[in-house]
Amino acid sequence: MTDENIIPTPVELGKMDIILQQAMRIENAILSAVRIYNPLTKSLQLLHHYGPESLLISPYNIKSGSDTVCARAFRMASGLMIAEAETDAYFKSIIKLGKEVKFKALHCSPIFSRADEVIGVLTTYYDKSIHLTASDIQLKNSSAVELGPIFENMIISHSKKFAS
């Protein structure tokens, strides 16, 4: 963590907790996490998560151009699902050897600003292989939509702090 990182207020954390819990209820996720695009570090910063910290396997900051699932969903501005982590060829190729995967599936939804720019990613993790229905994905996307204004305000506040 650096001084350049975006730090949410207690009110913002409370709002995110509610939204993350809501996202987890869709198909009983075991963890949900949000990453915000930090323009100062040009990375997707882990902003907050809900669920056991021991399940998080990725670093605090991920370069937006990396091959991680979150970074790909961010760049594609589209949801991305790994339905079966153990057998997914793409997922296996990006996980470092020796790193234990503690979940079976994950789904990333981009978070958009009012200007329709991707400003973050909402990820849910599952303890079983999963195939989300169109209805499930629509519910997940509505959670990501709720995060948009919160993220946008944090990015603006953070940018102002470094502009002076």
Backbone as a ProteinNet text record, in pm:
[ID]
protein_1_A
[PRIMARY]
MTDENIIPTPVELGKMDIILQQAMRIENAILSAVRIYNPLTKSLQLLHHYGPESLLISPYNIKSGSDTVCARAFRMASGLMIAEAETDAYFKSIIKLGKEVKFKALHCSPIFSRADEVIGVLTTYYDKSIHLTASDIQLKNSSAVELGPIFENMIISHSKKFAS
[TERTIARY]
84.6	0	89.5	54.1	132.9	44.7	108.7	33.4	-56.2	-28.4	-108.9	-238.8	-254.3	-373.6	-498.3	-609.2	-739.2	-788.9	-828	-874.2	-1021.1	-1109.8	-1251.6	-1280.6	-1383.1	-1428.9	-1509.1	-1533.1	-1617.5	-1757.4	-1814.5	-1946.9	-1939.3	-1835.4	-1819.2	-1798.2	-1720.7	-1700	-1831.9	-1914.3	-2044.4	-2133	-2136.2	-2215.8	-2162.5	-2029.3	-1970.2	-2000.9	-1995.1	-2028.2	-2167.1	-2263.2	-2401.2	-2408.4	-2343.7	-2347.4	-2272.7	-2159.5	-2083.5	-2160.5	-2228.3	-2311.1	-2423.6	-2483.2	-2590.1	-2537.5	-2418.6	-2359.9	-2327.4	-2287.1	-2253.3	-2375.6	-2491.1	-2612.4	-2650.5	-2603.3	-2631.7	-2548.4	-2611.9	-2547.1	-2449.1	-2470.3	-2395.5	-2243.5	-2195.8	-2051.4	-1988.9	-1861.6	-1790.8	-1707.2	-1689	-1610.3	-1649.9	-1649.1	-1665.8	-1561.5	-1514.5	-1409.7	-1430.3	-1386.4	-1392.6	-1253.8	-1223.5	-1099.8	-1137.8	-1070.7	-1096.1	-975.4	-1001.6	-890.3	-830.8	-703.4	-632.9	-550.3	-591.8	-520	-376	-345.6	-208.5	-112.2	-158.9	-73.2	-99.2	-200.8	-242.4	-262.8	-328.8	-353.6	-493.9	-535.8	-661.7	-626.8	-665.4	-633.3	-743.6	-703.9	-800.8	-851.9	-978	-1034.7	-1102.4	-1175.1	-1250.6	-1293.1	-1312.4	-1365.8	-1457.6	-1540.5	-1629.6	-1616.9	-1580.7	-1558	-1417.7	-1378.1	-1247.9	-1130.6	-1044.5	-926.5	-835.9	-838.6	-752.2	-784.1	-900.6	-936.7	-877.8	-832.4	-775	-639.3	-618.9	-491.3	-412.4	-473.7	-403.6	-343.8	-246.7	-182.3	-276	-234.2	-313.2	-340.1	-237.3	-251.8	-218.4	-304.7	-284.1	-273.2	-169.1	-156.9	-274.2	-334.7	-454	-425.4	-300	-264.6	-224.7	-235.7	-193.5	-292.5	-256	-340.2	-437.1	-451.1	-544.2	-687.7	-775.4	-915.8	-975.8	-943.9	-996.7	-951.1	-822.3	-769	-829	-849.1	-911.4	-1055.1	-1131.9	-1270.3	-1271.2	-1175.1	-1161.9	-1137.2	-1038.3	-1003.4	-1112.9	-1179.3	-1284.7	-1414.6	-1426.6	-1550.3	-1667.9	-1640.3	-1740.5	-1719.4	-1827.7	-1817.8	-1733.9	-1668.6	-1584.9	-1603.1	-1632.5	-1655.6	-1557.4	-1503	-1426.2	-1514.2	-1583.6	-1684.4	-1622.9	-1506.2	-1439.4	-1289.9	-1243.1	-1103.9	-1004.5	-1038.4	-945.3	-920.7	-1016.7	-1001.8	-992.5	-1009.1	-1005.4	-860.6	-832.4	-695.4	-643.1	-725	-680.4	-645.5	-734.1	-711.3	-583.9	-564.4	-445.9	-318.4	-324.5	-203.5	-163.3	-256.2	-220.9	-191.4	-227.1	-198.6	-55.2	21.8	161	167.2	267.3	286.1	307.1	249.6	266.7	167.4	89.9	-7.6	-138.5	-185.5	-306.3	-430.4	-516.1	-642.2	-744.5	-808	-897.8	-1044.2	-1071.4	-1208.5	-1218.7	-1339.8	-1361.3	-1404.5	-1462.5	-1511.8	-1512.2	-1512.8	-1522.4	-1589.8	-1645.6	-1710.4	-1673.5	-1628.3	-1592.5	-1692.3	-1740.2	-1828.8	-1760.9	-1755.2	-1696.5	-1787.5	-1726.6	-1798.5	-1777.6	-1887.5	-1881.7	-1909.9	-1848.4	-1877.6	-2001.3	-2047.9	-2161.5	-2125.3	-1997.3	-1951.1	-1927.3	-1970.4	-1959.6	-1815.1	-1727	-1589.7	-1577.4	-1498.7	-1478.8	-1385.2	-1431.6	-1352.8	-1324	-1364.6	-1338	-1396.9	-1381.6	-1430.4	-1484.6	-1600	-1659.8	-1640.6	-1579.8	-1555	-1619.9	-1686.7	-1740.1	-1671.5	-1645.4	-1574.5	-1666.7	-1657.3	-1747.3	-1667.9	-1723.3	-1654.2	-1692.6	-1768.7	-1803.6	-1802.7	-1786.9	-1796.7	-1936.6	-1947.4	-2076.3	-2097.7	-2220.9	-2260.2	-2372.9	-2340.6	-2440.1	-2540.8	-2666	-2770.1	-2768.4	-2838.2	-2848.7	-2909.3	-3004.5	-3067.9	-2967.3	-2882.8	-2779.3	-2682.4	-2641.4	-2546.1	-2609.3	-2735.9	-2805.5	-2808.5	-2832.4	-2830.3	-2691.1	-2589	-2450.5	-2420.1	-2462.3	-2436	-2506.3	-2623.1	-2692.6	-2615	-2547.3	-2460	-2343.4	-2286.7	-2176.3	-2223.6	-2345.7	-2401.7	-2412.4	-2452.6	-2463.6	-2327.5	-2221.1	-2087.4	-2033	-2083.2	-2032.1	-2020.5	-2130	-2120.8	-2027	-2021.5	-1931.1	-1786.8	-1754.3	-1618.3	-1583.2	-1675.8	-1650.5	-1616.6	-1692.1	-1665.4	-1529.4	-1492	-1362	-1248.2	-1261.8	-1156.9	-1142.5	-1254.6	-1250.4	-1183.8	-1225.5	-1167.2	-1018.1	-981.2	-840.9	-757.4	-808.9	-736.6	-717.8	-818.8	-808.5	-698.4	-685.1	-584	-443.5	-420.3	-287.1	-270.6	-378.6	-371.5	-316.6	-331.1	-288.3	-142.3
-117.2	0	124	220.2	343	461.8	578.8	701.5	737.9	680.9	709.5	629.4	533.5	449	526.2	485.1	543.3	479.9	563.8	515.1	553.8	454.8	487.7	538	619.7	667.4	556.1	566.3	465.9	455.9	567.1	564.5	487.7	513.4	441.7	292.6	258.1	116.4	49.4	118.8	64.2	38	133	114.8	-2	-11.9	-122.1	-256.4	-264.2	-389.3	-438.8	-349.6	-386.9	-440.4	-370.8	-411.9	-543	-560.4	-684.6	-803.3	-783.6	-891.2	-927.1	-824.9	-846.4	-928.4	-895.6	-969	-1112.9	-1134.7	-1269.3	-1360.8	-1303	-1384.7	-1449.2	-1393.9	-1451.5	-1578.3	-1689.7	-1821	-1849.3	-1786.5	-1819.2	-1810	-1694.4	-1671.6	-1678.5	-1714	-1722.8	-1596.7	-1514.6	-1392.6	-1297.7	-1170.8	-1069.7	-962.3	-904	-802.3	-697.7	-575.2	-468.8	-409.4	-382	-314.7	-187	-79.6	50.3	86.1	148.2	192.3	317.9	310.1	422.5	488.1	607.2	670.5	709.6	726	762.1	644.8	525.4	407.3	326.2	365.3	293	144.3	121.2	-17	-31.4	-155.7	-189.7	-219.5	-130.2	-139	-214.8	-313.8	-382.3	-280.5	-246.6	-141.5	-199	-307.4	-365	-506.4	-589.9	-723.9	-762	-860.9	-912.2	-1064.2	-1120.7	-1263.5	-1286.8	-1413	-1445.7	-1390.9	-1315.7	-1259.9	-1371.3	-1485.1	-1595.9	-1645.8	-1610.1	-1654.4	-1565.7	-1446.6	-1356.6	-1409.5	-1421.8	-1474.4	-1373.3	-1265.6	-1173	-1057.4	-990.4	-879.2	-760.7	-672.5	-554.8	-468.9	-442.6	-365.1	-453.9	-449.8	-526	-424.9	-433	-344.1	-370.2	-263.5	-276.7	-349.8	-358.5	-429	-573.6	-622.2	-759.7	-862.3	-988.6	-1097.2	-1153.6	-1091.5	-1144.3	-1134.3	-1211.4	-1210.6	-1071.7	-1010.3	-876.2	-773.8	-775.3	-678.2	-700.1	-824.7	-851.8	-801.7	-824.8	-775.8	-623.6	-561.3	-415.7	-365	-422.6	-377.3	-406.1	-520.9	-559.6	-485	-422.8	-355.2	-451.9	-574.2	-679.8	-780.2	-844.3	-947.3	-1063.9	-1130	-1244	-1348.4	-1472.2	-1578.3	-1692.6	-1742.9	-1866.9	-1964.9	-2050.5	-2138.4	-2255.9	-2300.4	-2413.1	-2384.8	-2322.1	-2278	-2392.6	-2509.2	-2622.4	-2672.3	-2654.9	-2707.9	-2599.7	-2473.6	-2364.9	-2339.2	-2360	-2346.3	-2204.2	-2104.4	-1965.7	-1936.2	-1973.3	-1943.7	-2011.3	-2136.9	-2209.7	-2143.3	-2084.2	-2024	-1894.4	-1826.8	-1700.6	-1713.7	-1826.7	-1848.4	-1899.5	-1838	-1879.2	-2019.4	-2095	-2230.6	-2225.9	-2321	-2330.3	-2248	-2165.4	-2083.4	-2164	-2183.7	-2263.1	-2179.4	-2233.1	-2166.3	-2214.8	-2121.1	-2156.2	-2138.9	-2129.6	-2119.4	-2198.1	-2229.4	-2313	-2233.8	-2114.5	-2034.6	-1887.5	-1799.8	-1657.1	-1585.2	-1469.7	-1386	-1240.9	-1170.6	-1028.9	-946.8	-839.5	-743.5	-607	-540.7	-406.6	-306.9	-205	-95.6	28.2	91.8	204.2	337.2	443.3	580.1	628.6	748.4	807.5	836.6	854.8	880.5	749.5	638.2	506	458.1	500.4	452.1	348.4	244.8	143.5	201.2	198.6	255.7	153	30.1	-72.7	-206.2	-302.8	-438.3	-496.1	-561.3	-636.5	-784.7	-857.2	-999.8	-1080.1	-1187.4	-1281.5	-1416	-1484.8	-1612.4	-1718.8	-1840.4	-1949.4	-2072.7	-2149.9	-2270.5	-2394.3	-2373.6	-2484.1	-2430.4	-2521	-2480.6	-2425.7	-2325.2	-2257.1	-2207.4	-2202.5	-2143.9	-2046.2	-1918.3	-1817.2	-1803.5	-1790.5	-1769.4	-1623	-1592.9	-1453.8	-1366.7	-1420.4	-1347.8	-1319.4	-1419.3	-1401.2	-1290.3	-1293.5	-1194.1	-1055.4	-1047.1	-918	-863.2	-950.4	-907.7	-862.3	-936.6	-897.2	-761.6	-742.4	-614.8	-500.1	-525.9	-418.9	-380.6	-476.5	-445.6	-357.8	-390.8	-310.6	-169.1	-155.8	-23.4	59.7	-2.8	68.5	118.5	48.5	88.6	205.4	224.6	327.7	466.6	522.8	657.5	666.3	560.6	558.5	565.5	482.8	479.9	612	663.9	789.1	901.5	912.2	1014.7	994	867.9	841	880.8	850.7	885.2	1036.2	1107.2	1254.3	1312.1	1266.9	1316.6	1287.1	1167.4	1125.8	1210.3	1234.6	1314.7	1458.1	1513.6	1649.6	1658.3	1554.2	1552.1	1566.7	1504.9	1508.2	1624	1692	1804.9	1929.8	1940.8	2064.5	2063.1
0	0	0	-84.3	-92.5	-57.4	-43.8	-18.3	-135	-252.4	-370.8	-374.1	-283.4	-284.9	-245.6	-301	-271.2	-141.7	-47	83.2	99.9	109.2	127.8	268.9	279.9	410.4	477.5	608.1	675.6	613	569	504.8	373.9	295.1	168.3	192	294.7	328.9	366.1	443	481.5	360.9	268.9	146.3	64.2	53.6	-22.7	42.1	175.2	244.6	206.1	207.4	173.1	30.7	-61.4	-202	-222.7	-155.2	-168.4	-111.6	0.7	56.8	-39.7	-99.2	-197.5	-315.5	-364.5	-476.7	-437.9	-313.5	-267.9	-258.7	-233	-221.4	-354.8	-463.8	-595	-608.6	-607.7	-617.7	-503.9	-387.7	-266.1	-280.6	-320.3	-329.5	-191.1	-185.2	-57.3	-29.8	-131.4	-117.9	-229.5	-198.1	-303.2	-277.9	-385.8	-374.8	-482.8	-452.3	-551.6	-569.2	-693	-730.3	-802.2	-767.4	-828.2	-914.5	-1028.6	-1111.8	-1049.7	-1015.3	-955.7	-1066.5	-1112.5	-1223.5	-1189.4	-1061	-1023.1	-1036.9	-1002.3	-1010.5	-1137.1	-1212.3	-1333.1	-1304	-1190.6	-1149.7	-1094	-1086.5	-1021	-875.5	-789.4	-647.4	-574.6	-495.1	-411.1	-310.5	-321	-237.7	-114	-134.1	-23	-61.1	38.8	14.5	129.6	102.8	205.6	202.8	314.3	322.9	377.4	392.2	451.5	369.9	436.1	368.1	316.2	381.3	340.3	199.6	146.7	12.5	-97.1	-61.4	-162	-205.4	-336.2	-384.2	-465.5	-506	-592.9	-514.3	-572.7	-502.4	-481.3	-393	-359.8	-483.6	-563	-686.3	-805.2	-906.3	-1029.1	-1142.8	-1220.6	-1336.3	-1430	-1478.9	-1562.5	-1693.2	-1733.2	-1856.2	-1834.1	-1710.2	-1680.3	-1737	-1723.6	-1775.5	-1672.6	-1557.4	-1458	-1509.2	-1450.1	-1489.5	-1467.4	-1353.1	-1322.4	-1425.5	-1459.3	-1555	-1694	-1731.5	-1862.7	-1865.9	-1760.1	-1755.2	-1760.2	-1692.4	-1692.6	-1834.9	-1903.1	-2038.4	-2139.3	-2125.2	-2219.6	-2193	-2074.8	-2032.7	-2042.1	-1998.8	-2009.1	-1895.9	-1856.2	-1753.7	-1802.7	-1709.9	-1742.7	-1634.1	-1674.9	-1579	-1603.1	-1494.9	-1496	-1419.3	-1493.4	-1434	-1358.1	-1401.4	-1337.1	-1336.1	-1229.7	-1221.5	-1239.5	-1188.4	-1194.3	-1335.8	-1424.3	-1560.2	-1667.3	-1629.8	-1727.4	-1771.4	-1899.7	-1951.8	-1934	-1960	-1945.6	-1800.3	-1709.1	-1567.4	-1517.5	-1554	-1509.7	-1561.4	-1679.6	-1736.9	-1667.7	-1597.7	-1533.7	-1384.3	-1325.5	-1183.8	-1171.3	-1083.6	-1065.1	-1006.4	-1051.4	-999.5	-849.2	-780.7	-637	-557.2	-622.3	-550.8	-542.8	-424.5	-404.3	-434.7	-519	-550.3	-449	-379.3	-270	-307.1	-436.1	-483	-612.1	-652.2	-770.5	-893.5	-872.9	-985.2	-944.6	-1043.3	-1015.6	-1131.2	-1099.5	-1200.6	-1174.1	-1278.3	-1269.2	-1348.6	-1288.6	-1356.1	-1355.3	-1470.3	-1471.1	-1399.8	-1343.1	-1277.9	-1364.5	-1403.2	-1496.3	-1426.9	-1480.9	-1437.4	-1512.7	-1475.7	-1548.6	-1693.3	-1721.9	-1858.5	-1934.8	-1876.5	-1937.4	-1953.5	-1862.9	-1860.1	-1749.9	-1772.8	-1669.9	-1563.9	-1438.2	-1328.1	-1217.8	-1240.1	-1140.2	-1180.8	-1090.6	-1115.7	-984.8	-995.1	-884.6	-915.4	-821.8	-842.8	-730.8	-769.6	-671.2	-693.2	-582.6	-583.5	-525	-578.8	-541	-500.9	-407.4	-361.9	-441.9	-547.7	-637.8	-780.7	-875.7	-1015.7	-1037.6	-1121	-1133.4	-1275.2	-1313.2	-1441.5	-1409.7	-1404.7	-1371.7	-1485.5	-1449.1	-1549.6	-1593.1	-1700.1	-1746	-1636.5	-1563.4	-1453.5	-1341.3	-1308	-1206.1	-1247.6	-1373	-1423.7	-1423	-1455.7	-1452.5	-1308.8	-1211.4	-1070.9	-1029.5	-1071.9	-1041.9	-1103.2	-1226.4	-1293.3	-1222.4	-1164.9	-1092	-966.1	-904.4	-790.8	-836.5	-952.1	-1006.6	-1038.7	-1088	-1118.6	-990.9	-881.3	-753.1	-704	-740.3	-697.7	-780.1	-900.9	-991	-929.4	-876.1	-818.6	-697.7	-617.7	-502	-551	-648.7	-703.4	-770.5	-845.9	-917.7	-818.9	-711.4	-609.7	-544	-517.4	-456.4	-550.1	-677.8	-775.3	-785.8	-790.5	-799.1	-674.2	-555.7	-430.8	-424.4	-465.6	-461.8	-559	-677.9	-777.4	-729	-662.1	-609.1	-503.9	-424.5	-318.5	-377.4	-493.5	-553.6	-653.1	-686.2	-781	-715.1	-583.4	-515.7	-477.8
[MASK]
++++++++++++++++++++++++++++++++++++++++++++++++++++++++++++++++++++++++++++++++++++++++++++++++++++++++++++++++++++++++++++++++++++++++++++++++++++++++++++++++++++

